[in-house]
Amino acid sequence: MKPHENYRKIIIKYRQYLRLEKGLSDNTVEAYLADLDKLYAYLTLEGIHFLDVTVGQLEQFAAGLHDIGIQPRSQARILSGIRSFYRFLVVDGFLDQDPTELLESPKLGLHLPEVLAVEEIDALLAAIDLSTREGQRNRAIVETLYSCGLRVSELCGLKLSDLYLQEGFVKVEGKGGKQRLVPISPRAVQEITAYLPIRDEGLIRPGYEDYVFISRFGKNISRIMVFHFIKELAAAIGLKKTISPHTFRHSFATHLLEGGANLRAIQCMLGHEDIGTTEIYTHIDRSRLREEILEHHPRNRKAVK
């Protein structure tokens, strides 16, 4: 029997176990299974059979959750569901030993950035005054931060020659000069496309002609300027959360994981240093990476306005 077929047959039994023996509600059961699917997708991409997993491999998965900025309480919930599944596998005779016995839960005192709801991001965008020269630029910036999960330094350094809008990618230079291709949503493409004619009409100083996001002084926009206008937007809509450009990157990762995207694909898109690009691309080619991200990003689960 193929691993996937075997997994699905076991999941049917596990669902019955949770409902009948544990007495859990339908919503709780589905939440358990959704979290379990995150692990299964990760193991499949790594070429690990779910019945052969070791505690070290589970720790790598748990570290990946922290790596992309998932809140400790959410990490703990996901790992709790995984422990429940593997205890069931032992009780039901599928395994002789539980690999989660030594798996530690995250410390709940750790602070991670706020996560914005999609509605809050929409409210921030709606608060931008498009009658100003910077209005459309700022809309494109916010949408690109959220659509691509970029660091603010990566956004400020983005160049026209890095844009492959028809193909649906942008090339990003991350830490240590490492480059990666990141899928970009149709919504972000729309906002950048609307901004470019306005950009070209303004002051652009020599040496800055290739930068995408230009300040009123004719140079590429600075990190401080991005921080400043995002703080102003938050104040304009009365947002109580403390946000920064990084908040959009964190929301990008959280929304993708919650939507069902593969943990490895998210790490690859974020350009984390401990995830080798070459290693990732042996598992997922560019077209599959793009499908993985766009399929699960909230911006692509509704029509582009």
Rosetta blueprint (number, residue, H / E / L):
1 M L
2 K L
3 P H
4 H H
5 E H
6 N H
7 Y H
8 R H
9 K H
10 I H
11 I H
12 I H
13 K H
14 Y H
15 R H
16 Q H
17 Y H
18 L H
19 R H
20 L H
21 E H
22 K L
23 G L
24 L L
25 S L
26 D H
27 N H
28 T H
29 V H
30 E H
31 A H
32 Y H
33 L H
34 A H
35 D H
36 L H
37 D H
38 K H
39 L H
40 Y H
41 A H
42 Y H
43 L H
44 T H
45 L H
46 E H
47 G L
48 I L
49 H L
50 F L
51 L L
52 D L
53 V L
54 T L
55 V H
56 G H
57 Q H
58 L H
59 E H
60 Q H
61 F H
62 A H
63 A H
64 G H
65 L H
66 H H
67 D H
68 I L
69 G L
70 I L
71 Q L
72 P H
73 R H
74 S H
75 Q H
76 A H
77 R H
78 I H
79 L H
80 S H
81 G H
82 I H
83 R H
84 S H
85 F H
86 Y H
87 R H
88 F H
89 L H
90 V H
91 V H
92 D L
93 G L
94 F L
95 L L
96 D L
97 Q L
98 D L
99 P L
100 T L
101 E L
102 L L
103 L L
104 E L
105 S L
106 P L
107 K L
108 L L
109 G L
110 L L
111 H L
112 L L
113 P L
114 E L
115 V L
116 L L
117 A L
118 V H
119 E H
120 E H
121 I H
122 D H
123 A H
124 L H
125 L H
126 A H
127 A L
128 I L
129 D L
130 L L
131 S L
132 T L
133 R L
134 E L
135 G H
136 Q H
137 R H
138 N H
139 R H
140 A H
141 I H
142 V H
143 E H
144 T H
145 L H
146 Y H
147 S H
148 C H
149 G L
150 L L
151 R L
152 V H
153 S H
154 E H
155 L H
156 C H
157 G L
158 L L
159 K E
160 L H
161 S H
162 D H
163 L E
164 Y E
165 L L
166 Q L
167 E L
168 G L
169 F E
170 V E
171 K E
172 V E
173 E E
174 G L
175 K H
176 G H
177 G H
178 K L
179 Q E
180 R E
181 L E
182 V E
183 P E
184 I L
185 S L
186 P H
187 R H
188 A H
189 V H
190 Q H
191 E H
192 I H
193 T H
194 A H
195 Y H
196 L H
197 P H
198 I H
199 R H
200 D H
201 E H
202 G L
203 L L
204 I L
205 R L
206 P L
207 G L
208 Y L
209 E L
210 D L
211 Y E
212 V L
213 F L
214 I E
215 S L
216 R L
217 F L
218 G L
219 K L
220 N E
221 I L
222 S L
223 R H
224 I H
225 M H
226 V H
227 F H
228 H H
229 F H
230 I H
231 K H
232 E H
233 L H
234 A H
235 A H
236 A H
237 I L
238 G L
239 L L
240 K L
241 K L
242 T L
243 I L
244 S L
245 P H
246 H H
247 T H
248 F H
249 R H
250 H H
251 S H
252 F H
253 A H
254 T H
255 H H
256 L H
257 L H
258 E H
259 G H
260 G L
261 A L
262 N L
263 L H
264 R H
265 A H
266 I H
267 Q H
268 C H
269 M H
270 L H
271 G L
272 H L
273 E L
274 D L
275 I L
276 G L
277 T H
278 T H
279 E H
280 I H
281 Y H
282 T H
283 H H
284 I L
285 D L
286 R H
287 S H
288 R H
289 L H
290 R H
291 E H
292 E H
293 I H
294 L H
295 E H
296 H H
297 H L
298 P H
299 R H
300 N H
301 R L
302 K L
303 A L
304 V L
305 K L
